[in-house]
Amino acid sequence: MDLRDGPEEATFRATLRTWLEANVPAGLRGFRGWSGPAALALGRDWSKRLAEAGYAGLTWPKEYGGAGRPWRYQAVYLEELADAEAPQHLGVIGLGMAGPITPRCCGASASASSSR
């Protein structure tokens, strides 16, 4: 199995790396743990920045507000966050675990869920 980036992943990686260099505040580099009011405020701001740039919900279907990207883009995203010493999205559990199963576990069809 070849795990090297293809041309599309390489472009995504370069774009993300440039964005992280320009957008990760110095105070968040190496930051871990969103506990306490000040940290939660930082986390909300950081998560909003990630979402506005299109980096939240990368693998979610477009009809649910995601980017509809294959899982390999999530791997590139996580590698680049680690390299930039940037924290993950405040809602990482919801984005990665709870959100993707919600339509299936709640019995809603794609069209019914996305219209709410």
trRosetta pair geometry for C-beta under 8 A, 3 or more apart (Angstrom, degrees):
i j d omega theta_ij theta_ji phi_ij phi_ji
5 9 3.8 -141 -150 97 90 113
5 10 4.3 127 128 -62 131 76
5 13 6.0 -66 -110 -9 157 140
5 76 7.0 75 -101 -100 112 124
6 9 5.2 89 46 15 68 103
6 10 6.9 -128 96 -8 31 93
7 10 5.7 -56 -144 36 28 113
7 11 6.5 28 158 -19 63 105
8 11 5.8 -54 -151 35 31 110
8 12 6.4 31 151 -17 64 107
9 12 5.5 -54 -147 39 35 114
9 13 6.1 39 153 -23 67 105
9 72 6.2 -61 -98 131 132 117
9 73 6.9 -146 -115 -91 85 67
9 76 5.6 -172 -165 -66 98 148
10 13 5.6 -50 -144 35 30 114
10 14 6.4 29 156 -18 63 106
11 14 5.9 -54 -146 37 30 109
11 15 6.3 28 155 -17 64 108
12 15 5.9 -58 -147 39 28 110
12 16 6.1 26 156 -17 65 111
12 73 6.0 -70 154 -130 164 98
12 76 6.0 81 104 108 115 155
13 16 5.9 -59 -145 40 26 109
13 17 6.1 29 157 -22 64 108
13 76 5.1 -106 -82 -170 92 123
13 79 7.9 -21 -125 80 110 118
13 80 6.3 -179 -147 -66 74 128
14 17 5.7 -52 -143 35 28 113
14 18 6.5 28 157 -17 62 106
15 18 5.9 -58 -152 37 28 110
15 19 6.3 28 152 -19 64 109
16 19 5.5 -56 -147 38 32 113
16 20 6.2 32 156 -20 67 105
16 55 7.1 111 -124 -102 105 126
16 76 7.0 134 31 134 154 103
16 77 6.4 -133 -143 -109 159 65
16 80 4.9 82 119 111 122 170
17 20 5.8 -53 -146 36 29 110
17 21 6.4 32 154 -21 62 105
17 80 5.5 -120 -77 -143 73 122
17 83 7.5 -23 -116 88 99 134
17 84 7.4 -178 -135 -60 62 116
18 21 5.8 -53 -149 33 30 113
18 22 6.5 17 156 -8 63 111
19 22 6.0 -69 -152 44 29 104
19 23 5.7 -11 165 9 69 126
19 53 5.9 122 -171 -165 144 146
19 55 7.8 177 109 -44 149 136
20 23 6.2 -77 -126 52 24 91
20 24 5.2 17 -174 -23 72 115
20 80 6.1 -178 -16 153 152 106
20 81 7.3 -161 -112 -98 143 48
20 84 4.2 -85 155 -95 137 165
20 86 5.8 -116 -150 -26 114 150
21 24 7.4 -25 -99 24 12 99
21 84 7.1 -126 -66 -120 55 118
23 49 5.9 167 176 171 126 136
23 53 7.3 -80 -46 -57 177 152
24 28 5.6 -124 -173 79 82 115
24 29 6.0 90 141 -70 121 84
24 84 5.5 153 -15 157 160 122
24 85 7.7 130 157 78 154 70
24 86 4.5 -105 -112 -96 136 113
25 28 4.8 85 64 6 84 104
25 29 7.7 -137 97 -20 47 79
25 46 7.9 -107 18 -88 106 99
26 29 5.9 -41 -156 9 40 114
27 31 7.0 40 142 -57 61 131
27 42 7.2 -110 114 -131 118 139
28 31 4.7 -72 -153 12 49 134
28 42 6.6 175 -86 173 102 121
28 46 6.0 134 -120 -92 155 137
28 86 6.3 33 126 -136 111 68
28 87 5.9 -100 -176 7 102 104
29 84 7.2 -105 -118 152 92 68
29 85 4.4 56 -167 100 79 116
29 86 6.7 -40 -105 -78 58 56
30 85 4.7 -11 -56 175 63 124
31 39 7.9 176 -178 -138 123 99
31 42 7.5 -90 169 130 165 144
31 87 5.1 -54 83 -43 94 122
32 87 6.7 169 -94 -104 44 106
33 39 6.7 -30 115 -172 74 155
34 39 5.1 176 -153 138 45 108
34 40 5.7 86 171 -91 94 59
34 42 7.8 -149 -127 73 85 92
34 43 4.2 38 -129 -66 124 153
34 87 7.8 128 -60 171 97 151
34 90 5.6 107 -110 -131 165 88
35 39 5.7 30 60 64 34 148
35 40 7.7 2 -150 -48 11 89
36 39 4.6 80 64 15 90 107
36 40 6.7 -160 90 -10 42 90
37 40 5.7 -57 -143 37 29 111
37 41 6.5 31 158 -21 64 103
38 41 5.8 -52 -152 32 31 112
38 42 6.7 32 150 -16 63 104
39 42 5.6 -53 -152 37 36 113
39 43 6.2 38 149 -22 66 107
40 43 5.3 -52 -145 37 34 116
40 44 6.4 38 155 -22 66 101
40 90 7.5 82 -146 -139 62 136
41 44 5.8 -49 -147 32 31 110
41 45 6.6 29 154 -15 62 106
42 45 5.8 -59 -151 39 31 110
42 46 6.1 28 154 -17 67 110
43 46 5.7 -55 -141 40 30 110
43 47 6.0 29 159 -19 65 109
43 87 7.4 -73 -111 108 82 145
43 90 3.8 101 163 -91 109 118
44 47 5.8 -55 -143 39 27 110
44 48 6.3 31 155 -22 63 106
44 90 6.2 -7 -74 -17 43 163
45 48 5.7 -55 -150 34 29 113
45 49 6.6 31 152 -20 63 104
46 49 5.7 -53 -153 33 33 113
46 50 6.5 33 151 -18 65 104
46 87 6.5 43 141 68 162 108
46 89 7.6 -167 117 -119 93 45
46 90 6.9 126 72 -37 98 96
47 50 5.6 -51 -148 36 34 112
47 51 6.3 32 154 -18 66 107
47 56 6.9 64 -170 -85 76 139
47 89 4.8 84 -120 -155 90 77
47 90 4.2 -67 -51 14 137 101
47 91 6.3 82 -142 8 145 89
48 51 5.8 -56 -146 38 31 110
48 52 6.1 29 157 -18 66 108
49 52 5.9 -56 -143 38 27 109
49 53 6.3 18 159 -11 63 112
50 53 6.1 -68 -151 43 26 105
50 55 4.5 -89 -168 77 81 106
50 56 4.9 97 120 -48 101 95
50 89 5.3 -122 76 -90 158 96
51 54 7.7 50 180 -66 31 19
51 55 7.3 -97 -72 57 23 64
51 56 4.0 -25 -91 20 72 136
51 57 7.7 46 -122 11 83 102
51 89 7.7 88 -50 -126 85 124
54 58 7.9 82 150 -95 73 73
54 67 5.9 88 180 -84 96 120
55 58 6.5 -10 -156 -63 45 103
55 77 6.3 154 -158 -138 100 126
55 89 7.9 -176 114 -62 91 114
56 89 5.4 105 -110 -103 101 150
56 91 7.8 52 -152 62 124 107
56 95 6.1 -108 -168 -112 83 141
57 60 3.9 -34 -172 16 98 128
57 64 7.5 -142 -166 107 135 95
57 65 6.0 10 123 108 169 84
57 66 3.6 -126 152 -109 105 85
57 67 6.4 143 108 -3 76 78
57 95 5.9 -121 -71 -144 63 102
57 99 7.2 -87 -108 129 99 159
58 66 6.7 1 87 -171 5 102
58 67 4.9 -24 -142 39 46 127
58 69 4.8 -41 169 45 85 125
58 73 5.2 -145 165 111 131 114
58 74 5.2 169 78 -79 130 77
58 77 5.9 -159 -30 -31 161 154
59 66 6.5 -44 82 177 27 145
59 67 7.5 -4 -46 59 20 89
59 68 7.8 42 -160 -138 29 12
59 69 5.8 -78 -89 71 52 75
59 70 7.2 -5 -118 160 92 13
59 71 5.6 34 -110 -91 138 58
59 73 7.1 168 -70 65 81 101
59 74 5.2 -27 -36 -47 119 126
59 100 7.4 -8 103 -90 106 129
60 64 5.0 -105 169 84 113 113
60 65 6.4 -7 113 75 140 66
60 66 2.4 169 76 -51 91 146
60 67 7.1 87 54 24 74 56
60 68 7.2 -53 94 -62 47 47
60 95 7.7 -93 -42 -158 119 76
60 99 6.5 -44 -97 134 124 127
60 100 6.7 -136 -101 -88 78 80
61 64 5.0 78 66 15 85 101
61 66 5.8 88 53 48 23 116
61 68 5.5 41 -144 -97 40 86
61 110 7.4 -48 98 -137 159 121
62 65 7.7 110 -170 -22 35 6
62 66 6.2 -101 -81 71 32 67
62 67 7.1 -2 -86 -174 77 12
62 68 4.2 -24 -39 -40 89 126
63 110 5.8 50 103 178 151 107
63 114 4.5 -54 162 -97 97 155
64 99 7.5 139 152 173 137 105
64 103 7.3 -108 -86 -38 135 129
64 113 7.2 -8 -99 119 98 117
64 114 6.1 -105 -80 -95 57 96
66 69 7.8 -118 151 14 103 75
67 73 7.6 -101 96 111 135 154
69 73 3.9 -37 148 37 136 153
69 74 7.3 155 96 -37 113 75
70 73 6.0 114 68 -3 63 96
71 74 5.3 -47 -161 29 54 115
71 75 6.7 56 144 -20 74 98
72 75 5.4 -47 -154 32 42 116
72 76 6.6 45 148 -19 68 100
73 76 5.5 -47 -148 35 38 112
73 77 6.2 45 149 -23 65 104
74 77 5.4 -50 -148 35 33 118
74 78 6.4 31 155 -17 65 105
75 78 5.9 -55 -147 38 30 108
75 79 6.4 33 153 -20 64 106
76 79 5.7 -56 -149 36 31 113
76 80 6.3 25 156 -15 66 109
77 80 6.0 -62 -149 39 26 106
77 81 6.4 29 154 -21 64 105
78 81 5.6 -48 -144 33 33 113
78 82 6.4 34 156 -18 63 105
78 88 7.8 0 -117 -96 82 109
79 82 5.8 -59 -154 37 29 111
79 83 6.4 27 151 -18 65 107
80 83 5.5 -50 -142 37 35 112
80 84 6.1 25 159 -9 67 110
81 84 6.0 -67 -146 46 27 102
81 86 4.7 -100 -153 70 72 97
81 87 7.5 -48 -176 108 116 9
81 88 6.3 58 170 -82 160 66
82 85 7.4 24 -177 -77 33 38
88 92 4.4 38 130 -80 131 135
89 92 5.1 143 68 -69 81 71
89 95 5.8 48 77 -5 144 151
91 94 4.2 -37 175 43 103 118
91 95 5.5 107 112 -25 89 96
92 95 5.7 -57 -139 41 30 110
92 96 5.8 6 170 -1 67 118
93 96 6.4 -70 -136 49 21 95
93 97 5.5 -37 -172 34 63 116
93 98 6.3 47 137 -6 79 107
94 97 7.3 -64 -100 55 12 74
94 98 4.7 -44 -129 52 53 119
94 99 5.4 71 161 -36 69 100
95 99 5.7 -4 -124 15 26 139
96 99 7.6 76 20 35 16 102
96 100 7.4 -25 176 -3 25 118
97 100 7.2 -84 -164 33 12 100
97 101 7.3 -20 165 6 52 114
98 101 6.7 -85 -160 45 28 95
98 102 6.4 46 155 -54 69 99
99 102 5.8 -39 -150 -5 32 119
101 104 5.4 -70 -163 51 61 108
101 105 5.1 42 148 -17 96 115
102 105 6.3 -63 -130 43 23 98
102 106 5.8 4 176 -3 63 120
102 108 7.9 -8 137 38 77 120
102 113 7.6 134 116 -147 100 143
103 106 6.5 -71 -137 46 19 99
103 108 5.2 -93 -146 73 68 95
103 109 7.6 11 -174 169 109 9
103 110 6.4 35 -167 -90 152 56
103 113 4.8 -85 -110 -25 101 168
106 113 7.6 111 78 -95 125 119
108 112 4.8 -134 -167 89 91 113
108 113 4.1 106 127 -61 134 99
109 112 4.6 87 53 10 82 104
109 113 6.8 -162 82 -5 38 89
110 113 6.2 -62 -144 40 25 105
110 114 6.0 12 166 -10 64 116
111 114 6.2 -60 -136 43 25 103
111 115 6.3 25 163 -23 61 113
112 115 6.2 -64 -151 32 25 108
112 116 7.3 29 153 -29 59 102
113 116 6.1 -55 -163 18 36 112
